[in-house]
């Protein structure tokens, strides 16, 4: 039997911002917008790293790491 796997990330990348030198990302999920930075939590996920090209999160129920690649490096 296959081990459980994290679902496909439910977030859509909207853009980035920098505040006091900290990179933050705008995400959308089911019509709700989130602005997250390293260490923030989302429903079922924890943000562990944000770069100009992608974001790494951990799916908390399975402690599984996933990446969200940004469509563009704006």
MODELLER restraints for C-alpha pairs under 7 A, 6 or more apart:
rsr = mdl.restraints
at = mdl.atoms
rsr.add(forms.Gaussian(group=physical.xy_distance, feature=features.Distance(at['CA:6:A'], at['CA:59:A']), mean=6.39, stdev=0.5))
rsr.add(forms.Gaussian(group=physical.xy_distance, feature=features.Distance(at['CA:6:A'], at['CA:62:A']), mean=6.78, stdev=0.5))
rsr.add(forms.Gaussian(group=physical.xy_distance, feature=features.Distance(at['CA:6:A'], at['CA:64:A']), mean=6.60, stdev=0.5))
rsr.add(forms.Gaussian(group=physical.xy_distance, feature=features.Distance(at['CA:10:A'], at['CA:29:A']), mean=6.16, stdev=0.5))
rsr.add(forms.Gaussian(group=physical.xy_distance, feature=features.Distance(at['CA:11:A'], at['CA:27:A']), mean=5.97, stdev=0.5))
rsr.add(forms.Gaussian(group=physical.xy_distance, feature=features.Distance(at['CA:11:A'], at['CA:28:A']), mean=5.50, stdev=0.5))
rsr.add(forms.Gaussian(group=physical.xy_distance, feature=features.Distance(at['CA:11:A'], at['CA:29:A']), mean=4.99, stdev=0.5))
rsr.add(forms.Gaussian(group=physical.xy_distance, feature=features.Distance(at['CA:12:A'], at['CA:27:A']), mean=5.45, stdev=0.5))
rsr.add(forms.Gaussian(group=physical.xy_distance, feature=features.Distance(at['CA:12:A'], at['CA:28:A']), mean=5.06, stdev=0.5))
rsr.add(forms.Gaussian(group=physical.xy_distance, feature=features.Distance(at['CA:12:A'], at['CA:29:A']), mean=6.48, stdev=0.5))
rsr.add(forms.Gaussian(group=physical.xy_distance, feature=features.Distance(at['CA:13:A'], at['CA:26:A']), mean=6.35, stdev=0.5))
rsr.add(forms.Gaussian(group=physical.xy_distance, feature=features.Distance(at['CA:13:A'], at['CA:27:A']), mean=4.80, stdev=0.5))
rsr.add(forms.Gaussian(group=physical.xy_distance, feature=features.Distance(at['CA:13:A'], at['CA:28:A']), mean=6.60, stdev=0.5))
rsr.add(forms.Gaussian(group=physical.xy_distance, feature=features.Distance(at['CA:13:A'], at['CA:70:A']), mean=6.23, stdev=0.5))
rsr.add(forms.Gaussian(group=physical.xy_distance, feature=features.Distance(at['CA:14:A'], at['CA:26:A']), mean=5.20, stdev=0.5))
rsr.add(forms.Gaussian(group=physical.xy_distance, feature=features.Distance(at['CA:14:A'], at['CA:27:A']), mean=5.36, stdev=0.5))
rsr.add(forms.Gaussian(group=physical.xy_distance, feature=features.Distance(at['CA:14:A'], at['CA:28:A']), mean=6.82, stdev=0.5))
rsr.add(forms.Gaussian(group=physical.xy_distance, feature=features.Distance(at['CA:15:A'], at['CA:25:A']), mean=5.87, stdev=0.5))
rsr.add(forms.Gaussian(group=physical.xy_distance, feature=features.Distance(at['CA:15:A'], at['CA:26:A']), mean=5.18, stdev=0.5))
rsr.add(forms.Gaussian(group=physical.xy_distance, feature=features.Distance(at['CA:16:A'], at['CA:24:A']), mean=5.64, stdev=0.5))
rsr.add(forms.Gaussian(group=physical.xy_distance, feature=features.Distance(at['CA:16:A'], at['CA:25:A']), mean=4.43, stdev=0.5))
rsr.add(forms.Gaussian(group=physical.xy_distance, feature=features.Distance(at['CA:16:A'], at['CA:26:A']), mean=5.93, stdev=0.5))
rsr.add(forms.Gaussian(group=physical.xy_distance, feature=features.Distance(at['CA:17:A'], at['CA:23:A']), mean=5.97, stdev=0.5))
rsr.add(forms.Gaussian(group=physical.xy_distance, feature=features.Distance(at['CA:17:A'], at['CA:24:A']), mean=5.22, stdev=0.5))
rsr.add(forms.Gaussian(group=physical.xy_distance, feature=features.Distance(at['CA:17:A'], at['CA:25:A']), mean=6.31, stdev=0.5))
rsr.add(forms.Gaussian(group=physical.xy_distance, feature=features.Distance(at['CA:18:A'], at['CA:24:A']), mean=5.92, stdev=0.5))
rsr.add(forms.Gaussian(group=physical.xy_distance, feature=features.Distance(at['CA:23:A'], at['CA:37:A']), mean=6.56, stdev=0.5))
rsr.add(forms.Gaussian(group=physical.xy_distance, feature=features.Distance(at['CA:23:A'], at['CA:50:A']), mean=6.93, stdev=0.5))
rsr.add(forms.Gaussian(group=physical.xy_distance, feature=features.Distance(at['CA:24:A'], at['CA:35:A']), mean=6.53, stdev=0.5))
rsr.add(forms.Gaussian(group=physical.xy_distance, feature=features.Distance(at['CA:24:A'], at['CA:36:A']), mean=5.46, stdev=0.5))
rsr.add(forms.Gaussian(group=physical.xy_distance, feature=features.Distance(at['CA:24:A'], at['CA:37:A']), mean=4.67, stdev=0.5))
rsr.add(forms.Gaussian(group=physical.xy_distance, feature=features.Distance(at['CA:25:A'], at['CA:35:A']), mean=5.55, stdev=0.5))
rsr.add(forms.Gaussian(group=physical.xy_distance, feature=features.Distance(at['CA:25:A'], at['CA:36:A']), mean=5.40, stdev=0.5))
rsr.add(forms.Gaussian(group=physical.xy_distance, feature=features.Distance(at['CA:25:A'], at['CA:37:A']), mean=6.60, stdev=0.5))
rsr.add(forms.Gaussian(group=physical.xy_distance, feature=features.Distance(at['CA:26:A'], at['CA:33:A']), mean=6.82, stdev=0.5))
rsr.add(forms.Gaussian(group=physical.xy_distance, feature=features.Distance(at['CA:26:A'], at['CA:34:A']), mean=5.59, stdev=0.5))
rsr.add(forms.Gaussian(group=physical.xy_distance, feature=features.Distance(at['CA:26:A'], at['CA:35:A']), mean=4.55, stdev=0.5))
rsr.add(forms.Gaussian(group=physical.xy_distance, feature=features.Distance(at['CA:26:A'], at['CA:36:A']), mean=6.61, stdev=0.5))
rsr.add(forms.Gaussian(group=physical.xy_distance, feature=features.Distance(at['CA:27:A'], at['CA:33:A']), mean=5.63, stdev=0.5))
rsr.add(forms.Gaussian(group=physical.xy_distance, feature=features.Distance(at['CA:27:A'], at['CA:34:A']), mean=5.09, stdev=0.5))
rsr.add(forms.Gaussian(group=physical.xy_distance, feature=features.Distance(at['CA:27:A'], at['CA:35:A']), mean=6.43, stdev=0.5))
rsr.add(forms.Gaussian(group=physical.xy_distance, feature=features.Distance(at['CA:28:A'], at['CA:34:A']), mean=6.21, stdev=0.5))
rsr.add(forms.Gaussian(group=physical.xy_distance, feature=features.Distance(at['CA:37:A'], at['CA:47:A']), mean=6.97, stdev=0.5))
rsr.add(forms.Gaussian(group=physical.xy_distance, feature=features.Distance(at['CA:38:A'], at['CA:47:A']), mean=5.39, stdev=0.5))
rsr.add(forms.Gaussian(group=physical.xy_distance, feature=features.Distance(at['CA:38:A'], at['CA:48:A']), mean=5.37, stdev=0.5))
rsr.add(forms.Gaussian(group=physical.xy_distance, feature=features.Distance(at['CA:38:A'], at['CA:49:A']), mean=5.47, stdev=0.5))
rsr.add(forms.Gaussian(group=physical.xy_distance, feature=features.Distance(at['CA:38:A'], at['CA:50:A']), mean=6.39, stdev=0.5))
rsr.add(forms.Gaussian(group=physical.xy_distance, feature=features.Distance(at['CA:39:A'], at['CA:46:A']), mean=6.56, stdev=0.5))
rsr.add(forms.Gaussian(group=physical.xy_distance, feature=features.Distance(at['CA:39:A'], at['CA:47:A']), mean=5.25, stdev=0.5))
rsr.add(forms.Gaussian(group=physical.xy_distance, feature=features.Distance(at['CA:39:A'], at['CA:48:A']), mean=5.62, stdev=0.5))
rsr.add(forms.Gaussian(group=physical.xy_distance, feature=features.Distance(at['CA:40:A'], at['CA:46:A']), mean=5.98, stdev=0.5))
rsr.add(forms.Gaussian(group=physical.xy_distance, feature=features.Distance(at['CA:40:A'], at['CA:47:A']), mean=5.40, stdev=0.5))
rsr.add(forms.Gaussian(group=physical.xy_distance, feature=features.Distance(at['CA:41:A'], at['CA:47:A']), mean=5.99, stdev=0.5))
rsr.add(forms.Gaussian(group=physical.xy_distance, feature=features.Distance(at['CA:44:A'], at['CA:59:A']), mean=5.95, stdev=0.5))
rsr.add(forms.Gaussian(group=physical.xy_distance, feature=features.Distance(at['CA:44:A'], at['CA:60:A']), mean=5.57, stdev=0.5))
rsr.add(forms.Gaussian(group=physical.xy_distance, feature=features.Distance(at['CA:44:A'], at['CA:61:A']), mean=6.90, stdev=0.5))
rsr.add(forms.Gaussian(group=physical.xy_distance, feature=features.Distance(at['CA:45:A'], at['CA:57:A']), mean=6.23, stdev=0.5))
rsr.add(forms.Gaussian(group=physical.xy_distance, feature=features.Distance(at['CA:45:A'], at['CA:58:A']), mean=5.46, stdev=0.5))
rsr.add(forms.Gaussian(group=physical.xy_distance, feature=features.Distance(at['CA:45:A'], at['CA:59:A']), mean=4.65, stdev=0.5))
rsr.add(forms.Gaussian(group=physical.xy_distance, feature=features.Distance(at['CA:45:A'], at['CA:60:A']), mean=5.38, stdev=0.5))
rsr.add(forms.Gaussian(group=physical.xy_distance, feature=features.Distance(at['CA:46:A'], at['CA:57:A']), mean=5.38, stdev=0.5))
rsr.add(forms.Gaussian(group=physical.xy_distance, feature=features.Distance(at['CA:46:A'], at['CA:58:A']), mean=5.21, stdev=0.5))
rsr.add(forms.Gaussian(group=physical.xy_distance, feature=features.Distance(at['CA:46:A'], at['CA:59:A']), mean=6.79, stdev=0.5))
rsr.add(forms.Gaussian(group=physical.xy_distance, feature=features.Distance(at['CA:46:A'], at['CA:60:A']), mean=6.77, stdev=0.5))
rsr.add(forms.Gaussian(group=physical.xy_distance, feature=features.Distance(at['CA:47:A'], at['CA:56:A']), mean=6.23, stdev=0.5))
rsr.add(forms.Gaussian(group=physical.xy_distance, feature=features.Distance(at['CA:47:A'], at['CA:57:A']), mean=4.43, stdev=0.5))
rsr.add(forms.Gaussian(group=physical.xy_distance, feature=features.Distance(at['CA:47:A'], at['CA:58:A']), mean=6.62, stdev=0.5))
rsr.add(forms.Gaussian(group=physical.xy_distance, feature=features.Distance(at['CA:48:A'], at['CA:56:A']), mean=5.64, stdev=0.5))
rsr.add(forms.Gaussian(group=physical.xy_distance, feature=features.Distance(at['CA:48:A'], at['CA:57:A']), mean=5.35, stdev=0.5))
rsr.add(forms.Gaussian(group=physical.xy_distance, feature=features.Distance(at['CA:49:A'], at['CA:55:A']), mean=5.69, stdev=0.5))
rsr.add(forms.Gaussian(group=physical.xy_distance, feature=features.Distance(at['CA:49:A'], at['CA:56:A']), mean=5.00, stdev=0.5))
rsr.add(forms.Gaussian(group=physical.xy_distance, feature=features.Distance(at['CA:50:A'], at['CA:56:A']), mean=6.35, stdev=0.5))
rsr.add(forms.Gaussian(group=physical.xy_distance, feature=features.Distance(at['CA:52:A'], at['CA:73:A']), mean=5.95, stdev=0.5))
rsr.add(forms.Gaussian(group=physical.xy_distance, feature=features.Distance(at['CA:53:A'], at['CA:69:A']), mean=6.19, stdev=0.5))
rsr.add(forms.Gaussian(group=physical.xy_distance, feature=features.Distance(at['CA:53:A'], at['CA:70:A']), mean=5.62, stdev=0.5))
rsr.add(forms.Gaussian(group=physical.xy_distance, feature=features.Distance(at['CA:53:A'], at['CA:73:A']), mean=5.63, stdev=0.5))
rsr.add(forms.Gaussian(group=physical.xy_distance, feature=features.Distance(at['CA:54:A'], at['CA:67:A']), mean=6.68, stdev=0.5))
rsr.add(forms.Gaussian(group=physical.xy_distance, feature=features.Distance(at['CA:54:A'], at['CA:68:A']), mean=5.54, stdev=0.5))
rsr.add(forms.Gaussian(group=physical.xy_distance, feature=features.Distance(at['CA:54:A'], at['CA:69:A']), mean=4.28, stdev=0.5))
rsr.add(forms.Gaussian(group=physical.xy_distance, feature=features.Distance(at['CA:54:A'], at['CA:70:A']), mean=5.34, stdev=0.5))
rsr.add(forms.Gaussian(group=physical.xy_distance, feature=features.Distance(at['CA:55:A'], at['CA:67:A']), mean=5.59, stdev=0.5))
rsr.add(forms.Gaussian(group=physical.xy_distance, feature=features.Distance(at['CA:55:A'], at['CA:68:A']), mean=5.15, stdev=0.5))
rsr.add(forms.Gaussian(group=physical.xy_distance, feature=features.Distance(at['CA:55:A'], at['CA:69:A']), mean=6.50, stdev=0.5))
rsr.add(forms.Gaussian(group=physical.xy_distance, feature=features.Distance(at['CA:56:A'], at['CA:65:A']), mean=6.90, stdev=0.5))
rsr.add(forms.Gaussian(group=physical.xy_distance, feature=features.Distance(at['CA:56:A'], at['CA:66:A']), mean=5.78, stdev=0.5))
rsr.add(forms.Gaussian(group=physical.xy_distance, feature=features.Distance(at['CA:56:A'], at['CA:67:A']), mean=4.50, stdev=0.5))
rsr.add(forms.Gaussian(group=physical.xy_distance, feature=features.Distance(at['CA:56:A'], at['CA:68:A']), mean=6.45, stdev=0.5))
rsr.add(forms.Gaussian(group=physical.xy_distance, feature=features.Distance(at['CA:57:A'], at['CA:65:A']), mean=5.73, stdev=0.5))
rsr.add(forms.Gaussian(group=physical.xy_distance, feature=features.Distance(at['CA:57:A'], at['CA:66:A']), mean=5.40, stdev=0.5))
rsr.add(forms.Gaussian(group=physical.xy_distance, feature=features.Distance(at['CA:57:A'], at['CA:67:A']), mean=6.25, stdev=0.5))
rsr.add(forms.Gaussian(group=physical.xy_distance, feature=features.Distance(at['CA:58:A'], at['CA:64:A']), mean=5.34, stdev=0.5))
rsr.add(forms.Gaussian(group=physical.xy_distance, feature=features.Distance(at['CA:58:A'], at['CA:65:A']), mean=4.34, stdev=0.5))
rsr.add(forms.Gaussian(group=physical.xy_distance, feature=features.Distance(at['CA:58:A'], at['CA:66:A']), mean=6.09, stdev=0.5))
rsr.add(forms.Gaussian(group=physical.xy_distance, feature=features.Distance(at['CA:59:A'], at['CA:65:A']), mean=6.25, stdev=0.5))
